Amino acid sequence: TIIPPAMRDAHHTGLAHYLKTGEHQVLGKRIEVPAVCADGSELTVELAITPFEVNGDRFFTAYLRDITQRLAEQEALTASETKYQGLFHNSADAVFIHDKDGKIQDVNESAVAMLDRSRDELLSMSLPELHPKEDHPIARKALREVARNGKCRMNIGFLKADGMVVPAEVRARMFDGPDGPMIHGIARDVSEAHIRAEELRVAKEQAEAASEAKSRFLAT
């Protein structure tokens, strides 16, 4: 028998009850149950049992389908989705999920914090509303590039709730969503890098000015 030992008593009880009363719980349905192989190992199968009669005698047909691979793929998919959700929500960078037209579908907490806007507010917006007008050409070019190549990188400003601009480095890629192509964008706040770059520029200019002043002094 392919019925696992632990389930045999329940099987015999259910069969006897059906033959006596006609009542059943599993006939005509697809159910997932363990089955015993010839070597004693078990696998999960999809089982459908249909009763029929021939000359007054009652018989059953059982259709079995090995779904071990399908279940393994489902488990792998679930694990992958769980891992993605963890990366999405715990990322230190702002993450935006939007459609090909820029309508925002999801954001993580880092995006909320970076732009000082609520999640509900962000989900009611589209990407152009988050960029200063002077950066709109960059955003449009990026959308065309990701549609053409499946990915893109850019440097662009994001508008905070108070109107201040946050410079960001963005990496975006396209993926297949349940309702069509979607875009996954990761925005890294580079404000500190810009500040350091400006400090270095000012220090360089001051050093060059001091060197030039020294050269003029020595020349006199």
MOUR-V675124 format. One line per field, one symbol per residue. burial: 1 if it has 9 or more other C-alpha atoms within 8 Angstrom, else 0. A space follows every 50 residues. Layout:
burial = ???
//
This chain:
burial = 00110001000001001100000001100100011110000111111111 10000000000000011100000000000000000001001011111111 01111011111101101010011011110111001101100110111001 11110111110000111111111110000011111111111001000000 00000000000000000000
//
